[in-house]
């Protein structure tokens, strides 16, 4: 749809529910069920990643050089690139 000269288009990312998202410096990460995330730099093309957990990705955040996510049961993962994730205790 169009709004104030801007055109929005629907893009299919996943059949699973999208539960969380975060954007920083032109990079988008969307969290979903079963430890899945989708990463995009243009909000048109998305690449799927699994963060190594079986629970839902409930929250995402990024600081200048690190991404962090939280899943169910207090599961925490960090990443420097949004692709490779490390468990935190």
JOMO-V476694 format. One line per field, one symbol per residue. ss: DSSP state (h for helix, s for strand, l for the rest). phi: phi as a letter, one per 20 degrees, with the letter a starting at -180 (. if undefined). psi: psi as a letter, one per 40 degrees, with the letter a starting at -180 (. if undefined). Layout:
ss->???
phi->???
psi->???
This chain:
ss->lssllssllllllllllsssssssllsssssshhhsssssllllllssssllllllsssssssllsssssshhhsssssllllllsssl
phi->.dbmndddcfcfdaeefedbbbcblnddcdebelmeccdbdclcdcdebdenceefeebcbcdgpbdcccdgllfcccbecmdedcfcd
psi->iihfehhhihhhdieihhdiiihhfehhhhiaiffiihiieeedhihiihefieiihdiiiiigehiiihaiffhhiiieeedhihii.
